[in-house]
Amino acid sequence: MEIIQGSIENLEEIVKLNQKIFQGMYENPPYSLEHYKEKLSDKKPLIYLARDNKQIIGNSIAFEKSDSFYIWILGVDKKYRRQGIADNFLQNTEDFARVNGFELVTTKVYEVSNDMQKLLLKRDYKITGIDLAHSTEGNNAIGFELEI
């Protein structure tokens, strides 16, 4: 297994994996390839990939947002969790942000993502607020930030 830096050219593979990872987890279906392209069209995303025998098993996508470096997507295939992949993605993203002069790394995590919340808190991220969902429980988004 290896962690490498990816690019926009990997979006199709990323979307395919993320649709598998996030299917049924939230009130809305996972994002489409078109949504990824639109969301990232005016950004310079930092993309990390975890590969096992050239197959993508995890990914993270982050970019500058306001005065922080924002982690937009982070997912790891269920078969490969608890091996430090997400922790590695976070460390790499935090290092990149620090080297590039950012003082904050931010993200939002849905309440149903308990493992991600625990990982962020373990890494000293602080809760900054909650965006309440309009329809169902468990879809509230919790804001986190890390001062670096």
N, C-alpha and C positions, 0 to 999 in steps of 0.2 A: 504494500500500500504506500502511495506517495501523495504528498500535497504539492500542487504546482499552481502557478499563477495562470489564470485563464483569460479569455477575452470575449468580446461580443460574438466572435465566430463560434463559440461554444454554446450559444443560447439555445439552439434547438435541442441539444442533448440535456442541457440544464432543465429546460421546461419539461421535457419528457420525464426526467427523474422527479422533479418537484410535483408534477401532477400525481405521480405515484405516492410520494411521501405525504402530501397534504390532502389527498382525496378523502372527503367525508369528515375532515377534521374541523372545518369551519362552516358557517352558514352559507357562504358562497363557494362556488367551485374554484379550484386552483386557477391561477392566472394563465391566460393563453400566451402563445409566442408573440402575438400582436401587441398584447398588453406590455410584455417585457420590453419589446422594441420601442413602443411609445414612451414608456416610463423612463427609459435610459437614453432616449434620442438626444437630449440636450445635456447629458452628463458624461463624466469621465469615470466610469465605474471601475472599482477595484474588485476583481473576480478571482476567487480561489476555488480550486477543484481538488477533491480527493479522488484518486483513481486506484482501482484494484485490477491489475491486468488490463489496463487501458480503458476499463469501463468506469464511468463517473459514478461514484457512490455517495458523494456529498458535494456541497457547494455553498459559497457565500458571495453575496454581492453587496458592496457598500459604495457610497459616494458622498461628496460634499453636499451638505444641506444646511442652509443658514450659516452659522458659525461653528458647526460641528461636522464630524465625519459620521455618517448615518449608515448603520447596518440595516439594509432593506430586507434581504432574504438570507436565511441560513437554514440549510436542511441536510440531514444525513439519513441515508437508507436505514430502515429499522434493523436490518441484519448486521449493520456495522456500528451501531451505537455503543456507547460506553467504552470506546477505544481511544478517546482523546481527540477525535477529529474536530468536533465543534470547538473544543478548547483551543486547538491549534489554529483554527480559522480566526477565533477571537484574538489570540495573541498576535498573529500576523497582521490583522487589521489594526489593532491598537499600536503596534510598532510602526506601521506605515503612517498612521495618523500623527503619531508623536514626531517622527522624522520630518514630516511635512508641515509642522507648525500648528497643528490643531491642539486645542486644549481639552476638548470633549469628544467622546465617542458616544453616540446615542442610538437607541433602537426602540421599537415597540414590539411587544410580545402579547399574543392573545392568552387569555386566562387558561385556555385548555392546554397550553404548552407548558406544563408544570416542570418538565425536565429542563427546558431552556431557562425558565425563571430561576430555578435552583442554581444552574451554572452561572448565570449572570451575577446573582447575589454572592456566590462563592468567589467570583472574580472581583468583588467590591463595587459592582455597579449599584447605584442608588435608584430607588423608585422615585419618579418625578411626577407621576399623576396617572389617572385612568381615564381613557376615552370610553364612555358608556355606549354599548351597542343599543341599537334601536329596537331589535326584535327578540333575540334569544339570549338566555344566560350562557356564559362561557365564552362569548364573543367580544367581551370588553377587552380593549387593548391597554396594556400597562406600559407606560413609558419608563425607560431606564437610561441612565447616563453614567459615564465613568470619566472622572477628571484624570487627565494624563499629564 
